[in-house]
Amino acid sequence: MTDFCKHFSVLFLSGFLGVTAQNNPLNKAFFFGKKAENTNAISIRNPITFNGNLGYGFDYESGKDVAFKRDYITSKSSIYFSIQLPEGNYKVNVVLGGKKCANTTIKAESRRLMLQEVESNKEDELHYSFVVNVRSPQINEERAIAIKDRDKGQLNWDDKLTLEFSGIPAIKSIEITPANGIKTIFLAGDSTVTDQDVEPWASWGQFFTNYLNDDIVVANFAESGSSLPAFKNVLRLEKIMTTMKSGDYLFVEFGHNDEKIKGEGNGAWGLYTDLLAEYVDTFRDKGGKVVLLTPTERRHFDSDGNLKHTHGDFPDAMREVASRLKVPLIDLTVMTRSMYENWGVTDSKKALVHYPENTFPGQDKKLEDDTHFNSFGANEIAKCVVQGIKDLDLELVKFLKPNIPTYNPQKPDNFSDWTLPMSTRFEVEKPDGN
């Protein structure tokens, strides 16, 4: 087991898993394998397909590829296991091990990275925990977030909690319990922030989760193509406000799509600053804390290899609001510019969705997107956000996993060192927004 794994291993008392399953109908515990047996848990000995009546099972036809061993399961492809649960926050305890040279990555819901490439061996029984936000569009009986048609099938918006196990996984058991009252970081933003449901698209919000301990949860309400007014109009801000508690955080990153709103009063120094201030005041009035993040830069180099400024006055407008209202600010525009410039024209492509034709199923044309990240690039931005939290010395520092290295955007990571296994669900169509 690597040092990285040791830092995040959580040791539970023998027999703890499944003990609470009988006390609350929302508590769920599952043991996997041919000989799986526990009187306080559900034994999964065959590839049960998820259905709403049963309330659990293997999803996306992944059960057919699962190999059932004595007391664990494994697969050469992604394993999707879903559990029907209502809206709420849930602590997930997993036990890994049983297979020689296993390497398990866990993503939750729409590809939120929760556990990255954990090595385990045949004799291991490794315990890990993380917290997942499960949500629905409903605000009350009469009101609900307006979900775009193309987003309605996303894992973030169904009525179940889905866990994806990939790499060379070895899963012994899963326990799920409600995590009521836990501190929450709400994310409000666009396609560069949201949980992108399918490969090869990715955003920093779904990688940020991997850097937090299990005393806090991320509720990512960002939406591809969204702007400050659109986010409010489809009732995402209202949903956040009905869910938040005093002491929770709201991270706000907009700009890419706000720039496209034309008309008098709709520029950086009009509607944009007015709504930023409104978001801040609204959240603070209920005891919340706000962090503003300037928009990630687009990868636009001129013919001489110089990186263009693509956001006009919008980053400065956000900086002014942050200064005037005394709001902590993480300057992702500056950080991402530094990353692109230090990678250069060619290597910077490796952080975004640039792939030749036939890289993915059904992709007969090359992908060239200078706004949207792949998983490597999204993780680099998440590291920028984490470093911003450290540099600002926010209270949130205590919720970061231990021993996260300092990140310097002037010395970004190399794509050749990125080994995270891809999910098996793909889509060629780019996200909304640009």
TIFI-541362 format. One record per residue (C-alpha): residue in three letters; x negated, y, z. Coordinates in steps of 0.02 Angstrom, whole numbers, plus 50000, padded with zeros to 5 digits. Example, Ala and Ser with C-alpha at 12.3 -4.5 7.8 and 13.67 -1.06 7.14 Angstrom:
<sites>
+-----+-------+-------+-------+
!  aa !     X !     Y !     Z !
+-----+-------+-------+-------+
! ALA ! 49385 ! 49775 ! 50390 !
! SER ! 49316 ! 49947 ! 50357 !
+-----+-------+-------+-------+
</sites>
This chain:
<sites>
+-----+-------+-------+-------+
!  aa !     X !     Y !     Z !
+-----+-------+-------+-------+
! MET ! 50000 ! 50000 ! 50000 !
! THR ! 49930 ! 50172 ! 49953 !
! ASP ! 49900 ! 50313 ! 50079 !
! PHE ! 50042 ! 50408 ! 49994 !
! CYS ! 50161 ! 50266 ! 50035 !
! LYS ! 50103 ! 50255 ! 50215 !
! HIS ! 50142 ! 50439 ! 50247 !
! PHE ! 50326 ! 50413 ! 50206 !
! SER ! 50355 ! 50239 ! 50275 !
! VAL ! 50490 ! 50243 ! 50409 !
! LEU ! 50488 ! 50099 ! 50533 !
! PHE ! 50657 ! 50043 ! 50599 !
! LEU ! 50690 ! 49922 ! 50743 !
! SER ! 50713 ! 49743 ! 50688 !
! GLY ! 50894 ! 49707 ! 50650 !
! PHE ! 50943 ! 49892 ! 50636 !
! LEU ! 50996 ! 49877 ! 50455 !
! GLY ! 51181 ! 49840 ! 50446 !
! VAL ! 51219 ! 49861 ! 50632 !
! THR ! 51321 ! 50019 ! 50603 !
! ALA ! 51413 ! 49953 ! 50450 !
! GLN ! 51557 ! 49889 ! 50554 !
! ASN ! 51585 ! 50054 ! 50647 !
! ASN ! 51636 ! 50170 ! 50505 !
! PRO ! 51715 ! 50127 ! 50335 !
! LEU ! 51591 ! 50247 ! 50253 !
! ASN ! 51443 ! 50148 ! 50319 !
! LYS ! 51384 ! 50024 ! 50189 !
! ALA ! 51247 ! 49892 ! 50197 !
! PHE ! 51190 ! 49771 ! 50062 !
! PHE ! 51064 ! 49628 ! 50065 !
! PHE ! 50996 ! 49564 ! 49898 !
! GLY ! 50932 ! 49393 ! 49845 !
! LYS ! 50983 ! 49211 ! 49821 !
! LYS ! 50973 ! 49179 ! 50008 !
! ALA ! 51029 ! 49351 ! 50063 !
! GLU ! 51129 ! 49341 ! 50223 !
! ASN ! 51173 ! 49462 ! 50362 !
! THR ! 51334 ! 49459 ! 50462 !
! ASN ! 51343 ! 49649 ! 50466 !
! ALA ! 51309 ! 49676 ! 50281 !
! ILE ! 51369 ! 49625 ! 50108 !
! SER ! 51261 ! 49490 ! 50030 !
! ILE ! 51227 ! 49518 ! 49844 !
! ARG ! 51173 ! 49349 ! 49773 !
! ASN ! 51226 ! 49373 ! 49591 !
! PRO ! 51243 ! 49516 ! 49464 !
! ILE ! 51411 ! 49586 ! 49519 !
! THR ! 51469 ! 49722 ! 49399 !
! PHE ! 51531 ! 49882 ! 49479 !
! ASN ! 51718 ! 49911 ! 49478 !
! GLY ! 51828 ! 50030 ! 49575 !
! ASN ! 51929 ! 49893 ! 49660 !
! LEU ! 51775 ! 49808 ! 49731 !
! GLY ! 51690 ! 49974 ! 49769 !
! TYR ! 51511 ! 49923 ! 49731 !
! GLY ! 51403 ! 49831 ! 49606 !
! PHE ! 51277 ! 49845 ! 49466 !
! ASP ! 51313 ! 49985 ! 49343 !
! TYR ! 51274 ! 50021 ! 49160 !
! GLU ! 51260 ! 49834 ! 49121 !
! SER ! 51096 ! 49829 ! 49217 !
! GLY ! 51149 ! 49675 ! 49315 !
! LYS ! 51113 ! 49560 ! 49168 !
! ASP ! 50928 ! 49601 ! 49179 !
! VAL ! 50913 ! 49579 ! 49368 !
! ALA ! 50809 ! 49432 ! 49431 !
! PHE ! 50872 ! 49365 ! 49598 !
! LYS ! 50733 ! 49298 ! 49709 !
! ARG ! 50750 ! 49223 ! 49882 !
! ASP ! 50769 ! 49387 ! 49979 !
! TYR ! 50748 ! 49526 ! 49850 !
! ILE ! 50790 ! 49576 ! 49673 !
! THR ! 50682 ! 49642 ! 49532 !
! SER ! 50697 ! 49685 ! 49347 !
! LYS ! 50595 ! 49735 ! 49196 !
! SER ! 50720 ! 49875 ! 49162 !
! SER ! 50808 ! 50005 ! 49269 !
! ILE ! 50928 ! 49935 ! 49399 !
! TYR ! 51082 ! 50043 ! 49431 !
! PHE ! 51178 ! 50001 ! 49589 !
! SER ! 51334 ! 50103 ! 49629 !
! ILE ! 51438 ! 50119 ! 49787 !
! GLN ! 51607 ! 50206 ! 49786 !
! LEU ! 51603 ! 50348 ! 49913 !
! PRO ! 51695 ! 50513 ! 49941 !
! GLU ! 51612 ! 50683 ! 49936 !
! GLY ! 51482 ! 50709 ! 50072 !
! ASN ! 51300 ! 50689 ! 50119 !
! TYR ! 51232 ! 50514 ! 50148 !
! LYS ! 51073 ! 50448 ! 50223 !
! VAL ! 51005 ! 50302 ! 50124 !
! ASN ! 50889 ! 50175 ! 50205 !
! VAL ! 50804 ! 50054 ! 50087 !
! VAL ! 50691 ! 49906 ! 50121 !
! LEU ! 50565 ! 49863 ! 49985 !
! GLY ! 50448 ! 49715 ! 49965 !
! GLY ! 50443 ! 49528 ! 49932 !
! LYS ! 50362 ! 49535 ! 49760 !
! LYS ! 50177 ! 49532 ! 49721 !
! CYS ! 50114 ! 49697 ! 49647 !
! ALA ! 50283 ! 49786 ! 49645 !
! ASN ! 50298 ! 49971 ! 49610 !
! THR ! 50469 ! 50049 ! 49645 !
! THR ! 50537 ! 50219 ! 49596 !
! ILE ! 50708 ! 50272 ! 49659 !
! LYS ! 50820 ! 50405 ! 49581 !
! ALA ! 50992 ! 50452 ! 49645 !
! GLU ! 51145 ! 50510 ! 49549 !
! SER ! 51090 ! 50612 ! 49396 !
! ARG ! 50907 ! 50562 ! 49407 !
! ARG ! 50862 ! 50653 ! 49568 !
! LEU ! 50691 ! 50585 ! 49614 !
! MET ! 50696 ! 50519 ! 49793 !
! LEU ! 50549 ! 50400 ! 49802 !
! GLN ! 50404 ! 50395 ! 49681 !
! GLU ! 50307 ! 50239 ! 49632 !
! VAL ! 50298 ! 50151 ! 49800 !
! GLU ! 50179 ! 50004 ! 49795 !
! SER ! 50226 ! 49847 ! 49890 !
! ASN ! 50168 ! 49667 ! 49899 !
! LYS ! 50243 ! 49497 ! 49932 !
! GLU ! 50222 ! 49503 ! 50120 !
! ASP ! 50282 ! 49684 ! 50138 !
! GLU ! 50444 ! 49746 ! 50213 !
! LEU ! 50434 ! 49934 ! 50189 !
! HIS ! 50569 ! 50050 ! 50258 !
! TYR ! 50608 ! 50218 ! 50178 !
! SER ! 50748 ! 50344 ! 50199 !
! PHE ! 50815 ! 50495 ! 50105 !
! VAL ! 50975 ! 50596 ! 50098 !
! VAL ! 51089 ! 50611 ! 49945 !
! ASN ! 51226 ! 50739 ! 49913 !
! VAL ! 51383 ! 50663 ! 49834 !
! ARG ! 51510 ! 50789 ! 49771 !
! SER ! 51668 ! 50813 ! 49671 !
! PRO ! 51732 ! 50961 ! 49572 !
! GLN ! 51880 ! 50983 ! 49691 !
! ILE ! 51883 ! 51137 ! 49804 !
! ASN ! 52057 ! 51106 ! 49872 !
! GLU ! 52220 ! 51032 ! 49806 !
! GLU ! 52247 ! 51179 ! 49687 !
! ARG ! 52071 ! 51229 ! 49635 !
! ALA ! 51921 ! 51140 ! 49559 !
! ILE ! 51761 ! 51180 ! 49469 !
! ALA ! 51786 ! 51186 ! 49280 !
! ILE ! 51674 ! 51047 ! 49213 !
! LYS ! 51623 ! 51052 ! 49030 !
! ASP ! 51684 ! 50905 ! 48926 !
! ARG ! 51507 ! 50845 ! 48889 !
! ASP ! 51466 ! 50845 ! 49076 !
! LYS ! 51619 ! 50749 ! 49138 !
! GLY ! 51534 ! 50580 ! 49120 !
! GLN ! 51381 ! 50629 ! 49221 !
! LEU ! 51336 ! 50530 ! 49376 !
! ASN ! 51339 ! 50691 ! 49478 !
! TRP ! 51526 ! 50710 ! 49449 !
! ASP ! 51598 ! 50535 ! 49471 !
! ASP ! 51670 ! 50458 ! 49630 !
! LYS ! 51522 ! 50351 ! 49678 !
! LEU ! 51342 ! 50356 ! 49736 !
! THR ! 51224 ! 50280 ! 49607 !
! LEU ! 51045 ! 50228 ! 49644 !
! GLU ! 50924 ! 50189 ! 49503 !
! PHE ! 50775 ! 50075 ! 49539 !
! SER ! 50640 ! 50074 ! 49405 !
! GLY ! 50459 ! 50028 ! 49372 !
! ILE ! 50426 ! 49854 ! 49441 !
! PRO ! 50553 ! 49863 ! 49582 !
! ALA ! 50573 ! 49747 ! 49729 !
! ILE ! 50728 ! 49787 ! 49832 !
! LYS ! 50777 ! 49689 ! 49987 !
! SER ! 50918 ! 49795 ! 50057 !
! ILE ! 51010 ! 49961 ! 50057 !
! GLU ! 51102 ! 50043 ! 50201 !
! ILE ! 51207 ! 50200 ! 50181 !
! THR ! 51277 ! 50307 ! 50323 !
! PRO ! 51358 ! 50480 ! 50325 !
! ALA ! 51238 ! 50623 ! 50362 !
! ASN ! 51363 ! 50747 ! 50432 !
! GLY ! 51305 ! 50921 ! 50480 !
! ILE ! 51136 ! 50908 ! 50395 !
! LYS ! 51052 ! 51069 ! 50336 !
! THR ! 51079 ! 51098 ! 50150 !
! ILE ! 50988 ! 51188 ! 50011 !
! PHE ! 51115 ! 51237 ! 49877 !
! LEU ! 51046 ! 51270 ! 49702 !
! ALA ! 51129 ! 51395 ! 49585 !
! GLY ! 51054 ! 51407 ! 49412 !
! ASP ! 51051 ! 51352 ! 49231 !
! SER ! 50980 ! 51209 ! 49127 !
! THR ! 50805 ! 51235 ! 49197 !
! VAL ! 50872 ! 51199 ! 49372 !
! THR ! 51015 ! 51073 ! 49353 !
! ASP ! 51007 ! 50885 ! 49373 !
! GLN ! 50989 ! 50831 ! 49191 !
! ASP ! 51086 ! 50669 ! 49179 !
! VAL ! 50985 ! 50581 ! 49043 !
! GLU ! 50810 ! 50570 ! 48969 !
! PRO ! 50707 ! 50652 ! 48902 !
! TRP ! 50776 ! 50812 ! 48979 !
! ALA ! 50732 ! 50862 ! 49157 !
! SER ! 50737 ! 51011 ! 49274 !
! TRP ! 50646 ! 51059 ! 49432 !
! GLY ! 50799 ! 51041 ! 49545 !
! GLN ! 50801 ! 50852 ! 49523 !
! PHE ! 50616 ! 50836 ! 49566 !
! PHE ! 50620 ! 50957 ! 49713 !
! THR ! 50712 ! 50821 ! 49811 !
! ASN ! 50557 ! 50712 ! 49812 !
! TYR ! 50460 ! 50839 ! 49916 !
! LEU ! 50586 ! 50852 ! 50059 !
! ASN ! 50605 ! 50743 ! 50214 !
! ASP ! 50768 ! 50662 ! 50268 !
! ASP ! 50818 ! 50804 ! 50385 !
! ILE ! 50882 ! 50909 ! 50240 !
! VAL ! 50980 ! 50883 ! 50079 !
! VAL ! 50987 ! 50969 ! 49909 !
! ALA ! 51158 ! 51007 ! 49833 !
! ASN ! 51119 ! 51056 ! 49654 !
! PHE ! 51266 ! 51150 ! 49577 !
! ALA ! 51165 ! 51222 ! 49431 !
! GLU ! 51240 ! 51201 ! 49258 !
! SER ! 51162 ! 51197 ! 49085 !
! GLY ! 51206 ! 51355 ! 48988 !
! SER ! 51261 ! 51449 ! 49142 !
! SER ! 51235 ! 51631 ! 49190 !
! LEU ! 51274 ! 51728 ! 49348 !
! PRO ! 51450 ! 51775 ! 49290 !
! ALA ! 51486 ! 51605 ! 49212 !
! PHE ! 51432 ! 51514 ! 49370 !
! LYS ! 51553 ! 51620 ! 49471 !
! ASN ! 51695 ! 51609 ! 49344 !
! VAL ! 51698 ! 51418 ! 49339 !
! LEU ! 51708 ! 51420 ! 49530 !
! ARG ! 51539 ! 51343 ! 49568 !
! LEU ! 51496 ! 51485 ! 49687 !
! GLU ! 51666 ! 51466 ! 49771 !
! LYS ! 51636 ! 51280 ! 49792 !
! ILE ! 51469 ! 51316 ! 49875 !
! MET ! 51548 ! 51443 ! 49991 !
! THR ! 51682 ! 51321 ! 50049 !
! THR ! 51550 ! 51187 ! 50082 !
! MET ! 51407 ! 51286 ! 50161 !
! LYS ! 51369 ! 51303 ! 50347 !
! SER ! 51281 ! 51442 ! 50441 !
! GLY ! 51093 ! 51416 ! 50422 !
! ASP ! 51104 ! 51334 ! 50251 !
! TYR ! 51003 ! 51400 ! 50103 !
! LEU ! 51051 ! 51459 ! 49929 !
! PHE ! 50916 ! 51459 ! 49794 !
! VAL ! 50965 ! 51567 ! 49645 !
! GLU ! 50878 ! 51560 ! 49475 !
! PHE ! 50964 ! 51639 ! 49324 !
! GLY ! 50909 ! 51740 ! 49173 !
! HIS ! 50896 ! 51630 ! 49018 !
! ASN ! 51080 ! 51647 ! 48975 !
! ASP ! 51114 ! 51814 ! 49060 !
! GLU ! 51001 ! 51893 ! 48929 !
! LYS ! 51125 ! 51845 ! 48794 !
! ILE ! 51272 ! 51939 ! 48871 !
! LYS ! 51294 ! 52095 ! 48764 !
! GLY ! 51390 ! 52255 ! 48793 !
! GLU ! 51378 ! 52409 ! 48899 !
! GLY ! 51327 ! 52375 ! 49078 !
! ASN ! 51279 ! 52194 ! 49046 !
! GLY ! 51090 ! 52210 ! 49042 !
! ALA ! 50956 ! 52172 ! 49171 !
! TRP ! 50993 ! 52331 ! 49269 !
! GLY ! 51183 ! 52314 ! 49263 !
! LEU ! 51288 ! 52157 ! 49282 !
! TYR ! 51135 ! 52050 ! 49322 !
! THR ! 51075 ! 52151 ! 49471 !
! ASP ! 51252 ! 52183 ! 49531 !
! LEU ! 51293 ! 51997 ! 49535 !
! LEU ! 51127 ! 51949 ! 49614 !
! ALA ! 51167 ! 52069 ! 49755 !
! GLU ! 51343 ! 51998 ! 49768 !
! TYR ! 51278 ! 51819 ! 49781 !
! VAL ! 51156 ! 51872 ! 49917 !
! ASP ! 51286 ! 51969 ! 50017 !
! THR ! 51419 ! 51834 ! 50000 !
! PHE ! 51306 ! 51695 ! 50062 !
! ARG ! 51228 ! 51799 ! 50200 !
! ASP ! 51399 ! 51853 ! 50264 !
! LYS ! 51431 ! 51671 ! 50314 !
! GLY ! 51263 ! 51653 ! 50400 !
! GLY ! 51168 ! 51580 ! 50253 !
! LYS ! 50993 ! 51619 ! 50192 !
! VAL ! 50952 ! 51660 ! 50010 !
! VAL ! 50794 ! 51635 ! 49906 !
! LEU ! 50783 ! 51713 ! 49733 !
! LEU ! 50680 ! 51633 ! 49594 !
! THR ! 50635 ! 51725 ! 49434 !
! PRO ! 50673 ! 51626 ! 49275 !
! THR ! 50547 ! 51501 ! 49208 !
! GLU ! 50457 ! 51570 ! 49056 !
! ARG ! 50492 ! 51499 ! 48883 !
! ARG ! 50345 ! 51422 ! 48792 !
! HIS ! 50328 ! 51549 ! 48649 !
! PHE ! 50152 ! 51578 ! 48584 !
! ASP ! 50116 ! 51700 ! 48442 !
! SER ! 50005 ! 51659 ! 48293 !
! ASP ! 49852 ! 51714 ! 48391 !
! GLY ! 49889 ! 51597 ! 48535 !
! ASN ! 49954 ! 51731 ! 48653 !
! LEU ! 50104 ! 51688 ! 48761 !
! LYS ! 50250 ! 51804 ! 48732 !
! HIS ! 50359 ! 51881 ! 48867 !
! THR ! 50533 ! 51813 ! 48832 !
! HIS ! 50639 ! 51880 ! 48977 !
! GLY ! 50625 ! 52068 ! 48953 !
! ASP ! 50670 ! 52165 ! 49111 !
! PHE ! 50761 ! 52022 ! 49196 !
! PRO ! 50615 ! 51963 ! 49306 !
! ASP ! 50582 ! 52142 ! 49361 !
! ALA ! 50767 ! 52166 ! 49397 !
! MET ! 50769 ! 52014 ! 49511 !
! ARG ! 50610 ! 52073 ! 49597 !
! GLU ! 50692 ! 52240 ! 49631 !
! VAL ! 50846 ! 52158 ! 49708 !
! ALA ! 50737 ! 52046 ! 49815 !
! SER ! 50637 ! 52196 ! 49877 !
! ARG ! 50789 ! 52305 ! 49909 !
! LEU ! 50888 ! 52171 ! 50001 !
! LYS ! 50734 ! 52095 ! 50085 !
! VAL ! 50762 ! 51924 ! 50007 !
! PRO ! 50617 ! 51799 ! 49990 !
! LEU ! 50567 ! 51781 ! 49807 !
! ILE ! 50474 ! 51642 ! 49717 !
! ASP ! 50406 ! 51710 ! 49554 !
! LEU ! 50426 ! 51564 ! 49434 !
! THR ! 50404 ! 51680 ! 49284 !
! VAL ! 50226 ! 51721 ! 49338 !
! MET ! 50189 ! 51542 ! 49389 !
! THR ! 50251 ! 51462 ! 49227 !
! ARG ! 50162 ! 51591 ! 49121 !
! SER ! 50001 ! 51545 ! 49209 !
! MET ! 50034 ! 51360 ! 49182 !
! TYR ! 50067 ! 51378 ! 48995 !
! GLU ! 49918 ! 51492 ! 48968 !
! ASN ! 49800 ! 51373 ! 49059 !
! TRP ! 49867 ! 51221 ! 48968 !
! GLY ! 49856 ! 51313 ! 48802 !
! VAL ! 49959 ! 51301 ! 48644 !
! THR ! 49944 ! 51113 ! 48620 !
! ASP ! 49942 ! 51039 ! 48794 !
! SER ! 50086 ! 51149 ! 48854 !
! LYS ! 50200 ! 51052 ! 48734 !
! LYS ! 50176 ! 50900 ! 48845 !
! ALA ! 50275 ! 50984 ! 48985 !
! LEU ! 50427 ! 51014 ! 48875 !
! VAL ! 50537 ! 50910 ! 48760 !
! HIS ! 50420 ! 50892 ! 48612 !
! TYR ! 50427 ! 50716 ! 48539 !
! PRO ! 50408 ! 50643 ! 48364 !
! GLU ! 50555 ! 50558 ! 48281 !
! ASN ! 50603 ! 50383 ! 48341 !
! THR ! 50528 ! 50408 ! 48513 !
! PHE ! 50699 ! 50374 ! 48590 !
! PRO ! 50848 ! 50269 ! 48535 !
! GLY ! 50952 ! 50358 ! 48402 !
! GLN ! 50825 ! 50497 ! 48380 !
! ASP ! 50793 ! 50512 ! 48193 !
! LYS ! 50724 ! 50690 ! 48200 !
! LYS ! 50581 ! 50761 ! 48302 !
! LEU ! 50624 ! 50858 ! 48460 !
! GLU ! 50548 ! 51031 ! 48480 !
! ASP ! 50617 ! 51125 ! 48630 !
! ASP ! 50518 ! 51266 ! 48709 !
! THR ! 50641 ! 51297 ! 48851 !
! HIS ! 50686 ! 51128 ! 48925 !
! PHE ! 50563 ! 51021 ! 49020 !
! ASN ! 50528 ! 50836 ! 49020 !
! SER ! 50500 ! 50748 ! 49186 !
! PHE ! 50315 ! 50796 ! 49193 !
! GLY ! 50352 ! 50980 ! 49166 !
! ALA ! 50501 ! 50980 ! 49285 !
! ASN ! 50392 ! 50906 ! 49421 !
! GLU ! 50261 ! 51041 ! 49392 !
! ILE ! 50395 ! 51175 ! 49417 !
! ALA ! 50456 ! 51086 ! 49575 !
! LYS ! 50278 ! 51096 ! 49640 !
! CYS ! 50282 ! 51284 ! 49606 !
! VAL ! 50441 ! 51299 ! 49709 !
! VAL ! 50365 ! 51199 ! 49852 !
! GLN ! 50208 ! 51307 ! 49846 !
! GLY ! 50318 ! 51462 ! 49848 !
! ILE ! 50403 ! 51400 ! 50007 !
! LYS ! 50231 ! 51376 ! 50086 !
! ASP ! 50165 ! 51545 ! 50030 !
! LEU ! 50319 ! 51633 ! 50100 !
! ASP ! 50303 ! 51531 ! 50261 !
! LEU ! 50490 ! 51498 ! 50260 !
! GLU ! 50575 ! 51395 ! 50394 !
! LEU ! 50594 ! 51264 ! 50257 !
! VAL ! 50409 ! 51218 ! 50275 !
! LYS ! 50457 ! 51101 ! 50417 !
! PHE ! 50572 ! 51006 ! 50300 !
! LEU ! 50434 ! 50968 ! 50174 !
! LYS ! 50354 ! 50797 ! 50173 !
! PRO ! 50183 ! 50797 ! 50255 !
! ASN ! 50018 ! 50818 ! 50165 !
! ILE ! 50085 ! 50893 ! 50003 !
! PRO ! 49930 ! 50961 ! 49913 !
! THR ! 49916 ! 51146 ! 49874 !
! TYR ! 49974 ! 51183 ! 49697 !
! ASN ! 49884 ! 51311 ! 49590 !
! PRO ! 49976 ! 51359 ! 49427 !
! GLN ! 49808 ! 51416 ! 49358 !
! LYS ! 49751 ! 51236 ! 49371 !
! PRO ! 49906 ! 51136 ! 49322 !
! ASP ! 49905 ! 50947 ! 49318 !
! ASN ! 49862 ! 50845 ! 49165 !
! PHE ! 49998 ! 50751 ! 49073 !
! SER ! 49882 ! 50601 ! 49058 !
! ASP ! 49896 ! 50578 ! 49247 !
! TRP ! 50087 ! 50570 ! 49243 !
! THR ! 50153 ! 50391 ! 49261 !
! LEU ! 50334 ! 50406 ! 49321 !
! PRO ! 50441 ! 50272 ! 49236 !
! MET ! 50576 ! 50340 ! 49122 !
! SER ! 50758 ! 50304 ! 49152 !
! THR ! 50844 ! 50194 ! 49024 !
! ARG ! 50985 ! 50316 ! 48982 !
! PHE ! 50947 ! 50436 ! 48838 !
! GLU ! 51029 ! 50576 ! 48740 !
! VAL ! 50963 ! 50664 ! 48586 !
! GLU ! 51073 ! 50818 ! 48600 !
! LYS ! 50986 ! 50958 ! 48694 !
! PRO ! 51065 ! 51037 ! 48850 !
! ASP ! 51170 ! 51194 ! 48834 !
! GLY ! 51074 ! 51357 ! 48847 !
! ASN ! 50904 ! 51409 ! 48782 !
+-----+-------+-------+-------+
</sites>
